[in-house]
Amino acid sequence: MTETPEFDKRARARELAAEFEARGDTLGWFEALYKESGGNNELVPWADLEPNRFFKEWAERNNLKGNGRKALVVGCGLGDDAIYLDDLGFKVTAFDISPTAIEWAKRLHKDRDIQFEIADLFQPFRGWLGGFEFVLEIYTIQPLPIEMRPEVIDAVSSFVAPNAELVVVCRGRNDDDEPEQLPWPLSRKDLSRFEENGLVQTDFEEVFEDEDGEPVRRFVVAYRRP
Ligand SMILES: C[S@@+](CC[C@H](N)C(=O)[O-])C[C@H]1O[C@@H](n2cnc3c(N)ncnc32)[C@H](O)[C@@H]1O
């Protein structure tokens, strides 16, 4: 039986993640994956060169406008969501742990006034803490080991300034379901950690996306820091 290309790239991502994890390096596989793709985005499972469809729908419904506000894109990959926020009038900073992804994003979007930075969520630049009026997190929590989840959510929350907004797009699961494999979906209970970080949930949507003929459940969640 031949596997579809879509299945191949996800399987490869899992294989790389497992290889790195076995060596005690939890985060190194992202850079390895971007590197081995050799500049072909079709080999990177999440890199479709389009802004995230669910975030875009949310932004349109909520008439989101930047008006020069400072936005941060967490785990920005090739930067397509950063471009979308730039188009909406935000002053955008976007970061990723992978130097290859950031070089690639800079190359793709060199005409844009966006600050692309190589940075680790767990070791952010000083000044980023509480430094953004809009924070966007799409699919960075779910590929990180589930034991790290509270720490990851604390780190994402830490960027949100008072009166600012955070939007999270992630795979979703029921609280009682065991997450089976990478990417590990988030439950509402997982998400409640954002509230433990002082954020107030202002919107919660459940949506479905077809992936290889299967409906994949996603959550689009908005928060505000009072
Ligand atoms: C599944 S991808 C999603 C990329 C992008 N947000 C998107 O939706 O296309 C996760 C991204 O998070 C980045 N990442 C993983 N761990 C990170 C960390 N600790 N700090 C910053 N970025 C990280 C990876 O390099 C990767 O680009």
The ligand as an SDF file (V2000), in Angstrom:
LIG
                    3D

 27 29  0  0  0  0  0  0  0  0999 V2000
    3.4260   22.8790   14.6190 C   0  0  0  0  0  0  0  0  0  0  0  0
    4.4610   24.2080   14.2600 S   0  0  0  0  0  0  0  0  0  0  0  0
    3.2970   25.5110   13.9640 C   0  0  0  0  0  0  0  0  0  0  0  0
    3.9150   26.6710   13.2270 C   0  0  0  0  0  0  0  0  0  0  0  0
    2.9490   27.8370   12.9530 C   0  0  0  0  0  0  0  0  0  0  0  0
    2.4610   28.4190   14.1870 N   0  0  0  0  0  0  0  0  0  0  0  0
    1.8150   27.3900   12.0930 C   0  0  0  0  0  0  0  0  0  0  0  0
    0.6810   27.2910   12.5770 O   0  0  0  0  0  0  0  0  0  0  0  0
    2.0650   27.1020   10.8890 O   0  0  0  0  0  0  0  0  0  0  0  0
    5.1670   24.6290   15.8290 C   0  0  0  0  0  0  0  0  0  0  0  0
    6.2170   25.7130   15.7170 C   0  0  0  0  0  0  0  0  0  0  0  0
    6.6710   26.0670   17.0140 O   0  0  0  0  0  0  0  0  0  0  0  0
    8.0680   26.1880   17.0060 C   0  0  0  0  0  0  0  0  0  0  0  0
    8.5200   25.9190   18.3900 N   0  0  0  0  0  0  0  0  0  0  0  0
    8.5280   24.7470   19.0460 C   0  0  0  0  0  0  0  0  0  0  0  0
    9.0050   24.8960   20.2920 N   0  0  0  0  0  0  0  0  0  0  0  0
    9.2910   26.2010   20.4330 C   0  0  0  0  0  0  0  0  0  0  0  0
    9.8290   26.9770   21.5030 C   0  0  0  0  0  0  0  0  0  0  0  0
   10.1710   26.4090   22.6740 N   0  0  0  0  0  0  0  0  0  0  0  0
   10.0110   28.2980   21.3200 N   0  0  0  0  0  0  0  0  0  0  0  0
    9.6780   28.8760   20.1240 C   0  0  0  0  0  0  0  0  0  0  0  0
    9.1790   28.1870   19.0750 N   0  0  0  0  0  0  0  0  0  0  0  0
    8.9860   26.8680   19.2220 C   0  0  0  0  0  0  0  0  0  0  0  0
    8.5300   25.1620   15.9880 C   0  0  0  0  0  0  0  0  0  0  0  0
    9.8200   25.4090   15.4910 O   0  0  0  0  0  0  0  0  0  0  0  0
    7.4370   25.2800   14.9380 C   0  0  0  0  0  0  0  0  0  0  0  0
    7.7430   26.2400   13.9680 O   0  0  0  0  0  0  0  0  0  0  0  0
  1  2  1  0
  2  3  1  0
  2 10  1  0
  3  4  1  0
  4  5  1  0
  5  6  1  0
  5  7  1  0
  7  8  2  0
  7  9  1  0
 10 11  1  0
 11 12  1  0
 11 26  1  0
 12 13  1  0
 13 14  1  0
 13 24  1  0
 14 15  1  0
 14 23  1  0
 15 16  2  0
 16 17  1  0
 17 18  1  0
 17 23  2  0
 18 19  1  0
 18 20  2  0
 20 21  1  0
 21 22  2  0
 22 23  1  0
 24 25  1  0
 24 26  1  0
 26 27  1  0
M  CHG  2   2   1   9  -1
M  END
$$$$
